[in-house]
Each structure stands twice: as structure tokens, then as C-alpha cells.
């Protein structure tokens, strides 16, 4: 495991073990606790799912104390790497199966259209625009992105700020889907993983092989700003 991560986890562990006993009497006390809390909040999103946290804490404590270990450093690295690789493989398989099931059911709904690539979409609102963007165009849009369980992973709507980008700079599902729209339209896209990020996980909020759902409203093509 990365030494910085181990050190940070050790700090987090030390703080968590003493948090209930700690009395923050001085600025140093408060800063120390705050530092551990911030590290813990950051690292909890990176820890592999399924770890036994009691044993994580024990391993950290024993390492800090230079206690006798049941495995050496290289063995620990190998064990951890094998576990995370297997966990990632299982997550990818589960994500693929869940996504395929969702798309199979979704395409049966009235109003949902499936293209030759497997992209699914439905029209939420028609605008008054006459033009559709080309793959080489830039577009200005509002979007709201969710996973199939409804959890939000990204949203310009929530930020209150539309975004401008080139259609040749985004995932394939967006490049294809936006070309079906005209200015003023609002569509909902259901993007298979192979038209999105595939087995990659671009953020903790998007798991491998995820189907991505976007509500997209097209404001402008090749905006001047």
C-alpha cells in the first residue's frame, strides 16, 4: 500500500480511536482533530468495499507499534492488490449485468427509442430550433446525470451553470445523442457502458460498466462565448 496512504490512515485511525475521549481545549487540539477528520473523509471514498474495518484498524495499530506481523511487506502488498483486483472484476461484472437488465426493461417503455448503437433516448420537450449539431460543433447545454439507482453523479442544473463543450470531446453516447436534438429540445438519454466509460471508473460515483442517464437541454450550437 502507498506509504502516504498508510500514514494518512494511521492518522485517521488515531483520531477516530480517541475522538470520544478528546477534549479540544486548544487551537492545536482543534487543528489536529480537524486534520484527521479531513483525511478520513477523503480516504473513506477510496477504501475498497468489503474490508473488515476492525482488522484494518488492528493492522494500522500494529504497524505503528512495530508489533510482530502475520505477513511481511511484500506479502501484504500482494494480498491487498489481489483483493482489490478481484473486487474490481466483480464490480465490473455486476455493473454490466445490472446495466443490461435495466436497458432491456427500459426499451419496452412507451416513448423510448433505441438506436443502432444501443443508445436509448426519449423526448421530454421539443423546442423551436431548426438546426441539429454536428460532431465537430460546440454546444451549450444543461444536463443532469444519474446512475440507474437514481443517484446523481454530475449536474450542471444543480450547479446552476450551463456548460459548453465540443461534441468530439465527450463520451460516444453524448456525441451521438446530441446530434439527434435541435436547439430548444430536452431529451433523456440512457447510455450503455460501451458508449460511456466502459470498465473504467472515472469517479467514485460512477462504477465500472455503468449505464449513465442524462437529461439534456440544448441551448445553443457554436455559442460565441
N, C-alpha and C positions, 0 to 999 in steps of 0.2 A: 504494500500500500504506500502511496505517496507520503513522504515524511512530513510534509506540511499539513496534509490532511490528518495524519496520525496525531500531530501536535495539537492541531485545532480541535480534534475530537477529544483529546485529553483535557484540554482547557474546558470544553463544554461539559465533559463528564464531571470534572472537579467542581464546577459551578453548580451543576444540577444536583450533585450529592449533598451540597451544603446550602442550597438555596433556602430551604425552610428554616435552617438554623441561622442563616446570615442576617445580621442587622447592619443596614447600610448607614453607618454613622458619619462617614467622612466622604469627601469628594473622590478620594482614591477607591473607597469601597464601592461607591456607586458606579464609577467608571469601570472598575474591574468586573462587576456583575453585568453591566451593560455590554461590555466587550464579549463576555461569554455567551450572553443571550443572543447577540447579533450573529456570532459564529454558529451557534446552534440552529437558529432559524434559517441560516443559509445552507448549512450542511444537511439538514433533515430532508431536503429535496433531492440530495444526491445519493443518499444511502440506499443500497439495494433492498427491494421489498423482500420480506420474509426472514430477515435476520433476527436472531434471538437477542434482544437488547440487553438482557441480563448478562449474557456471555460477552457481548460487545463491551459492556462496562467492566467486566472482570478482566478481559484481555487488556484493555487500556490501563486499568489499575496495576495489573501485574507487570506490564511493560514499563510503566513509570517507576515502579519499585524495584526493577531488575530482578523480579522473582523468577523461580525456575519455571520454564515454559514447556508445554507438551509438544512443541514443534519449533524448528529453527526458522530464521527469517525467510529463507528461500522457500521452504515448505509452506509457510504461511502465505507467501505471495502466490504460489502455485494453487493452493487450495482456494484462496479468495478469487483469483482470476477464473478458475474453472467454474466456481459457483456463479459468478456474475455472467459469464458467457452462456451458461445453461439457462439462467433466469431470463436473459435477453432472448434466447432462442424460443423459450416457452411463451414469452410475452408476444413475440412476433407471430407465432403460430395461433395463439389465442386471438390476437388482433385481426389476423387475416380471416379466421373463421367467423368471428363476430361481424366483421365488415361485410363479408359475402352474404351472410344471413340477412343483415339489415337491408342490403341493396336488393336482394331477391324479393323481400316483402315490400319494400318501398316502391319498386317499379310497377306493382299491381295497383297502386293508388290512382284514383282518377286525377288527371291533370299532370301527372309525372311523365316526362318524355325521356327516353333513353337513346343516346346517340350511338353510332357505330363503335366508338371507342370505349363505351361503357359509362360515360358521363351521364348523370341524370339531372334533370332540371325541371322546375315548374315556374310559370309566370305569375308573379304576385301583383304586378301593376304594369300597365302599358303607358308609355309616355307619348309625347308628340314628336319626338325626333324622327328624322328620315334616314340618318346615317348609322351604320354599324362600324365599329373599329376594325382595323386590320391588325395582323400580328405584329406589324412594325410600328404601330401607333402607340402613343402615350394616352392614358386615360385618367380621369379624375373620378373617384368613386367613394361611396361609403360602403363599409362591409361589416358584417357581424359573423364571426367564426365560432362554431361549436363542434364538439365531438358528438358521436351518436347517442351518448348518455345525457346530452344537454349541457354539459359543462363548457364554459366559454374559455377558449384559448387565446383569442385576439379579437379586438373590435375597435374599429375607428369610430363607430357610433358611440360607444361608451367613452371614448376619449374626446368626442365632440369635435373631431378634426378630420375632414375627408383626406384621402391620400392620392397622390399622383405617381404613376409608375409606367414603365414600358411593358407592353404585353409579352415581349420576348424575354423578360427578366423574371418571370414568375413561374409557378408550377404549371404543368401542362393543362390541368383542368381549368385553370383561370384563363390561359391563353385561348383555349377552345371556347370556353363558355362565354367570355365577354364578347367574342365575335358574333354571337347569336343575338346580342342585345342592341337596342337603339337608344339614343340619348333620352333619358327620362324613364326608361324601363327599370323595373326592380324584379330580379329573378332570385330564386333559391336554387343553389347548386349542391348536388350530392356527389362528391368527388372520390372515386375509388383510390385506394392507396397507390396503385401503379401510375395514376395521373397526379399524385401528390408527392409524398416523401418516401414512399416505399417502405423498406425496412429501417430507414433512418429515423431517428427521433430528434427533430430539430430543437425541441424544448421539452422540459419535464411535463408540460401539459399536452403534448402530442406523443402518443406511444407508437412503437413500430407498427407498420401496416394499418394505420388508422384511416378510416373513411372520414373525410372532412366535409362539414356542412357550412355553406356560406350563404347569407342573404346579402345580395349586392345590388346597389343602386348606381346606375351610370349617369354622371352629371355632365361630363364634357369629354370630347375627343381632342387630343393635342391641345390642351389648355395653354394659354400664353404665359402663365406664371411659372 
